[in-house]
């Protein structure tokens, strides 16, 4: 057992000190800090910058003032400037960079606003969208005046249709609870997806690296290959938890510093305050089981190759299974009660993501959750036994990999 822990901590510490791990962790942390500070970064660059100016030619003589007032209400970061020059002269100033664009205001035959906007390119859609919205508001007011509609009548016209949703199922989740669950499930699905992709590949690469350096020949003389496999799986698992903990702490601190007015705390602000504790527990459970499932699969697939270059080719089918499960889960976010979602949630390679989706968004019977966990644990056990035998023979195989035909050869070596 001492040898098991020696390999476990050696795997953990050796990977923890590698440049690739440190660079990846630091780079991802920097990206998290950057993303959570985007408003401040934009504000910093725009602090001393010139406000965008839009030249306005109002041929109607009555649209500029209400448009300017409407734009001020929405507090946009551009300024409207009324000009009396010819359109050609203003277009030249746009080309010289004095104005962002030129807006021409006219009246239709029905005495309603119309406009055209010219700028250097069609790329900037923010200014255009805000101008269109403001003009639409003005048109609504003018049209209602022509129809002699009162403010009360206009309000009734745009008042949403009363529409109430009720669930007949007992203890069904409310709309608010469902939105909270959807957000949490969405976040955790991404964590499960990237963790499995990244760390399962790391295990396969670790095994192939040791084989390519012939270190495995020394290890198997003192520690059984099965112990080696699970020591590496748990070692990389601890590494993944370390990295995820760094990301979560950095993200939490960075977000909290940028949201000084968070009412009700960090989790309440993001709508996760009322998420049941059971959902979090199931999320952790399916994450751990999903990791062990794919990590065990990756370990014995990595034992079949002798060159690091062959690792990605060997684990490609495993990667495709993860991608398929993630894509099905993305579809299931909008229709978690669909039949194919229910069926695929019991397929062990899809269970960690899809069953967790169903648990988070629906009130499903406890026996379904228990059955899916039992199937998943059973699959991990079978895969561990079979994978251990393949690993035991695979670590003794050298030379070019012949893909999955090598599994049979590895099993034959195990019997010797």
N, C-alpha and C positions, 0 to 999 in steps of 0.2 A: 504493500500500500504506500510505503514511503517513496518508492520509485514513481508511483502514479502522481503524487503531489509534486515531486521534483520536476517531472515533465510538464505538469500543469502550469506551475509557476514559471518554469523556464520559457514555455510558450508565451505566457502572458507578458512577462517582463521583457523578453527579447523583441516581441512585436511592439510593446509600448515604447521602446527606445529607438525603433527604426525611424529613419528620416521620413519615409513615406507616410507613416502614421502621424508623426508630429506635424508635418507639413499639411496633410489633409485636415487634421483637427484644427490647426490654427487658421487655415484658409477658410474652412467652413464657418468657424466662429466669427471671423472678420466679415464674411458674407452676411451672417445673421445680424451682426451689429449694423452693417451698412443698410440692410433692408429695413430694420426697425427704426433707422434714423433718416430715412428718405425725406420726410417732411422738413427736417432741420437742414439737410444737405441742400435741398431745393431752395429753402429760405436763405441759406448762406450765399449761394451763387446769385440769387436775385436781389439780395439786399442792396448792393451798390449798382445793380444793373438798371438799364433804362426800361421804363414801363412801355409795353407795346402800344403803339398809336395806330388807330384806324381812322383814315380820312373818310368823311361822310359828305356826299353831295346830295342834298335834299331838294329835289326838283318839285316836290309837293308843297314845301314850305310849312308843313305842319307835323311831320313825323319825327324830326330830330329830337325835339324836346322830350316827348314821351318815351322815345327809345333810350335817351340818355338817362332818364329817371329810372327806367326799368333795369338798365344795366347796373346802375348804382345800388339798387335794391339787392341784386344778386351778388354784389361785391366782387366783381371780376377784376382780374389783373391786367386790364387793358383800358385804354382811354379813347373816347370818341372825340374827334376834332372836326367841327363843321368848317368846310372850305367852300370858297366860291370860284375856284379856278376851274379851267376846263378839264375834262376827264383825261385828256392826253397829257396835260401838265402834271396831274396828280399821279398818273401811271408812271411817268418818268421819275417822280420822287419815290415811288414804291421800289422801282428798280435800283435807285441810289441808296435805299435802305432807310430813308427818312420816315416812311410809313410801313407798317406791316401789310396793309392792304387798303383798298378803297371800296367803300360801300355806296352804291347808288340807290336812293329811295325814290319811289314813284307811287302813283295811285292808279289802280285799275279802273275800268269803266264803271265798276260797282262802288267806286270810292272806298276801296279797301287797299291796305298796304301791299306793295310788291318791291322786290329788291334784287340786285345782283351784286356779287362780291368778286373782286379781282385781287389776286395776290401772286407772288412769284411761283408758288407751287401749290399743289392740292394736298400736301402732306399735313399741314396744320389744321386739324379738324376741330380743335377746342374752341377757338374764337368763332368759327363759323357756326358751330352748334349753339353757342350761347347767343349769338345774334339772331339765329333762327327762332330760338325759344322766346327771346324778348319780343320779336316782331309778331310771333304767334299770339302772345298775350295782348298786344296792342290791337291786333286784328279781331280778337274775340270781343274786346271792349267796344270797338267801333261797330262791329256787326250787331252786337246786342243793342246798341244805341239806335241803329237804323231800324231794328225790329221793335223798338220801344219796350225792351225787356227791362224790368226792374232788377236791382241787385239780388233780391230774394229769388226771382225767377231764374236768374243766371246761376245762382248757387244751386238751385234745385236741378237745373239742367246738367251740371257737372258733378252732382252728388253721386257717389258710388252706389250701385244697387245693393240693398241689404241682402247679404248672403251668409248664412250661418251653417257651419258644418258640425254635425253631431255623429258620434260613433256609437253604434248599437252594442259593440262588444264591451263587456264589463271590464273595468280597469284599463280601457284603451288609453293610449297616450294622447295628450292634448297637442294642438298645433305647435305651441311653444316648446313643449317637451320634445316633440319630434324634431324640430329645428335644432335644438340643442344637441340632441343625440346625433343628428346628421353631421353637424359640425365636428363633434368629437370623433365619430367614426371615420370621417374623412381624414382627419389629422393622423389618427392611429393607423389607418390603412397605409398611408404613406410611410410611416415609421416601420411598420412590419415589412413592407415591400422593399424599401431600400436596405434595411438591416439584413434581410435574408439574402438579397442579391450581393451585397458587399461582403458580409462576413462568411457566408458559405463558400464564396469564391476564395476568400483568404485561407480557409482551411484546406481546400483542395490544392492551392498553390503552395502552402506550407509543407504538405506531405510530398508533393512533387519535387520541391526544392531540396528536401532532405535526401530523397532518393537520388537525385542528380548529383549530390555531393558525396554519396555513398555513406552518409552518417547513419542511415537506417541499418546497415549491416552491423554497426556497433551496438545500436539501441536494442535490436531484437535479441541479442545475446544475453541481455540482462532484464529486459522488460517485455512482456508479451505484447504482440501487435494490437490486441484488443484494448489493453490498458492504454497503449500509446494513442489509439484513435480517440478514446473518450477523454483522455487527458488534454488532447489538442482541442477537442470540441468545447470542453468546459473552459479551457484557457482562453480561447478566442471569444467565447461567450462573455467572460469577465471583461475582456478587452472592449467588446461592443457596449457593455453596460457603462464602462468608464467613459467611452467617447460620447455616448448618448447623454450621460449625466452632465458632461462638460457643455454640450449643446443646449440642454434644457436650462442649466444655470445661467449661461451667457444670454440666452434668449429671454429668460424671465427678467433678469436684471436690466437688460437693454430696453425691453418693452415697458417695464415699470417706470424707468426714468423718463420715458417719452410720453407717458400717460399720467400726468400729475393729478388729473381730475377724475381718476377712476372711482366711480361710485360703487360702493359695495365690495371693493377689493378687485384683485386681478382676475379671478375666475368669473365673478359676477359680471364684470365689464365685458368679457368676451362671450357671455351667455352660457357658461359652463357651471354656474353656481348651483343649479338644481339637478345636475346629472346624478343619477343614483350611484351609490358606492359600488353596487353589484356590477354595473357596467364597466367601471374601472378595473375591478377584480377580474372580470372575464377578459378584458383587454390584455391585462398582464399575463393571464393564463394562456390565452391563445398565442400571444407573442412568444412565450417560452416554448410551448409545444411546437409551434411552427418553426422556431429556430432549430430545435433538436431534430425535427423531421428532416429539414433540408441540410442541416450540418452533417448528420449521419450519412445522408446520401452523397454529399459532396466529399466526405472523407474517403469513402471507399472508391468513388470515381477518381479521386486524385491519386489513390494508390495504384491505379492501373497505368499511369503514365510515368515515364522516366525523364521527360523533358518538360520544362516549364511552358514551352511554346505549345504543347499539346493540351494544356489544362483547359483553356477556353473551349476548344473543340469538344472535349469530353463532357464538360458540364453544360453545354448548350441546351440539351433537352431539359435539364433541370431548370435552367433559366427561363425557358419557354413556358414551363409549368407555372412558375411564379408570375410571369407576365400575364398568362391566361387567367389565373386566379384574380389578379389585380384588375384586369379589364372587366371581368364578370362582376366584380365588386363595385366598380364605378357605375356600371349599368344598374346594379341593384340599389344604389343610393336613391334612385328616382322611383323604383318599383320593387321594394323589398319583399312584397307578397307574391311575386311572380313564381310560377311553377318551376321554371328552370333554376331560379335562385334557391328554392327549397331543396331541389334534388342535388345540385352541385355543392350545397353546404355540408352534405354527408360524404362527399368524395374527399378522402384524407388530405390530398395535396392542395385542395382548395379550402378546406375547412377553416384554417386559422383566420383567413380574411373574410370569407363569406358567412360563416356561422356567427362570427363576431358582429358582422353587419346586421344580421337578423336579430341577434340578442340586443344590440344597441337601439334598434329602431322599432322592434315589435315586441309584443308580449307573447312569447312562445312558451309552450309547455316545458317544464323542467326535464321531462324525460327526453325530449329532443336534444337539449343541451348536453345532458348526461350521455346520451347515445353517441353524439358527435365526438365528445371528449374521449369516450371509451374506444371508439373506432380509431381516433387519432393516436391514442396511447398504444393501442394494439398494433397499429401500423409502424409506429416508432420502434416498438419491441421487436417485431418481425424484421424490420429493416436493420435494426442494430445487430440481431443474431446473424442474419444473412450478410450484412455489411461487414461484421467482424470477421467472418470466414473469408470473404473476398479480400478484405484488408490484409489478413494474415498471409494470404498467398500473393496478393498484389504487390506488397512491399518487397517481395523477392524477385519480382519480374523486372527485367531491364530490356532495353532495346526500343525500337519504334512501336508505338501503340497501334493496335488494330481495332480500335474503338471497342464496342461492346462484346466482341468475340473474345476479348481478353478475360472477361468474367469467368468463362468456363475454364480457361487455363489457370486462373487464380484459384478457383475451387479445387482443381486437380492437385495443385501444389500444396494446398492446405492438408490434403489427405496423406501426403508423404511424411 
